[in-house]
Amino acid sequence: MGTKSSISKRPLRPKQTRLSPKERRKKFLHEATEFFSEEGFNANTRELARKLGVTQPLLYRYFPSKEHLIKEVYRTVYLERWDPEWDQLLTDRSRPIRARLEQFYRAYTDVIFTRKWMRIYLFSGLKGLDINRWYLSVVQKKILTRIIEEYRHEAGLPPQKKPTAAELELAWAFHSGIFYYGIRKLIYDAPVLEDKDQVIAVTLNVFLEGIAKVFGTRVNVAAAPARVRETARATKAGRTLQA
């Protein structure tokens, strides 16, 4: 009698929802992304399976190898987050290049400025993965090359088959300045100017002024938001007082 009574009083386990293979794969991939962003790509899949509450053989039924799993993490973190509308935005010559770049970098940084994205990017770089180098080539092709091409068009310069190495370095310096702002904020927890849009606007002004001097040309950089111009005036006034 006592045995039956104790059995009847045991709490019932909550009934788990049975996931379809597609849903389970998606869940595994999401958890793997979180796992690798915290532990790095040297972490083993046995530990990942333990965190998932499944066996390692079951995990390998969905991802044949660790390398395959990493590639899938990369695809979801990087490739699936590229908005096809950005391609049209960057090449829309009915709008000034400054307006296009400002809108693009606001949207682009909204996507990549997350702790998970940044850590995955850095870990893959430290591991020397080909996918990281491949992503850099995508950035150069889809963003930086277009920046140079669109600037040359707006400045009235003749078209060319591809940007020169020096031109690409100018674009990399601009892009990296914005990117490293995210690194400082999300990876190093360093104090930064919290207004991301202002950082983008100011960095864009510096880039357009600088590239204009290099090319001996000029495009409109006067479209900076009012708060940026106010900050510049305040800074200038402060320097005058100090002098």
N, C-alpha and C positions, 0 to 999 in steps of 0.2 A: 504493500500500500504506500509506504514511504517513498519507494522508488518511483511509482507512478505519479505521486504528488509532485516530487521534485522535477520530474520531466515536464509535467504540464505547466510548471511555473517558469520554465526557461523562456527568456525573451526571444521572440521570433526575429530572425534576421530580415532586414528590409529586402524586399524583392528587387533585384537588380534588373534594370532595363537591358534587354538584349540588343546589342548594336549590330547593325548590318556590317559586312566586311568593309564596305566603303567608309562607313562612319567610324569604325574601329581604327582603320588605317589613318584617317584624318586625326583622330584623337591621339594615336601614337606619335604622329608627326608633330603635332602641337606640343606634346610633352617632351619630345626629343629636342625641339627647338629651345624650349625653356632650359632643359638639362644642359645642352651644349653651350648655351650662352652663359651659364654660371660655372660649369666645370671645365670648359674647353674641349677641344676635339680629341685630346688624349684620353679622356674618360672612357671607360669600357662599357660595352653594351650590356654586360651582365648587371652592372649597377643600374643602368637605365631600365632594364626589364624589372628589376626589384622595385624601383620607384613606380613603375607602371602597374605592379601587382600581377605580372604575367611571367611566364617562363621565357628564357632566351630563345629556345626553338620556335615558340609562337611568334616572337618578334621577328625572327628571320623568315617566317612564312610571308610576312608583308614586305620585308626589306631584305633581299638575299644576302647582303653584306653590310658591314659598317660604312664602307665607302659609298655604297648605293644610298644608304640612309642620309649621309652627309650631303650628297648631291641633291636629295629631295628637300632637305632643310634649306639648302642654298636657294633652290628654285622658289620655294614659298617665301623666303625672307627677301630675296632680291628681285627675281624676274616677275613674279606675280604682282609685285607692288608698283611696277612701272605702269603709269597710266598712259594708254595710247593717245589720249588727247594732248599730252605734253608734246608729242611729235609735231602736231599741228600748231600748237601754241608757239613753239620755238621758231617755226618757219613762216609764220603769218606776217607777211611783209606789208599788210595793210595797217599794222600798228608799229609804233616806234620800238626799237630794240630795247630801250630801257624799260618800257612798260612790260614787254614780254618777259624779260629776264627777271624782273622783280616778281611778277606773278608766278613764274615757274619756280623760282627758288623758295617762295613762300609755301607753295604746294609740295614741292620735293622735300623740303626739310620737315614739313608736317608728317611725312611718311617715314623718313629715315631717322629722325631725332627721337629715338627710343633707346633705352638701355639695352634691350635685347638685340636690336639691329646693330648697334655700335659694337657690342661685345662679340657677336658672331663675326662681324667684319674683321675685328682685330685678331681674334683667335685664328681665323682662317689664314690671315696674313702671317702670323707667327709660325703656323704649321707649314707654310710654304705651299698651300694648296693651289692647284691650277685654277680652280673656280674663282679664287680671289683675283688672280691676274686677269682672268677672263672678264670679270666685272669691271676692272679698270679700263679694259679695252672698250667695253660697252659705254662707260662714262665718256671716254675720249671721242668715240664715234657719235653717240647720240646727243651729247651735251657740248663738249668743248669745241669740236670741229664746227658745229653749227653756230656757236657763239662767234667764232672768227669769220665764218662765211657770211653770217648776217650782219656783222659789224662792217665788214668790207663793202657789202652791198649798200648799206645805209650811208656810209661815208663816201660813196661814189668811187671806190677803188675797183680796179678790174678784177673779174673772177679768176680763180686759179683752181687747178686740179685738186690740190689739198693744201692745208695750212703748212707753213714752214715750222721747223722745230722750235724756233724762237717764238713764233706766234702761239703755238700750243703751250709753251711754258708760261706765257702771259695768262692764258686761260686757266691753266692749272693753278697758278698762284692765286687767282681770284676765287676759283672753286674751293681750293684747299683752305683759304681763309675762313669761308663760311663753314666748311666741314669741321675744321678744328675748333670752332666755337662750340659745336655740338659735343666734341670729344671732351673739352674742358668742363662743360656743364654736366654731361651725363656719366662720364667715366671717372674724371678726377674730382667731381663735386666742387669744382673751383668757383669762386664768386664771379659771376658774369652779369652783363647787362641783360635783364630779363626780357626786354622787349626785342624779340627775335626779328620782327619786321624792320625795326630801326637798324639793327645790325646789318641786315641784308641791304637796306637802302644805302647806308653809309659806305659799305664795302663796294657796292655797285658804282657809286659815285667815284670812288678812288680808282676803280678799275677803268672806267670810261675816260676819266681825265688822264690817266697814265697811258692807256693805249693810244689816245689821241695824240699825245706828244711823241710817242714812238713812230706812229704813222704820219705825223704831220697833218692830221685831219681833225674833224670836229663833229660830234653828234650831240644831241640835246641831253644834258644831264640835269636840267633844271626842274625835273618833275619829282624831285625828292619830296616826301611828305613834310607837312609844315613843322611837325615836331622835330624832324631832323635838322631843318634850317634853324629852328629856335635853339637847338642844342649847340649847333655850330656857332651861332651868334653869342650865346652865353659863354662858350669856351673862349672865344676871341676876346670878349669883354674882360673875362677873368685874367687873361694873359696881359691885357693892356694895364689893368690895375696893378698887377704884380710888377710890371716894368716900372 
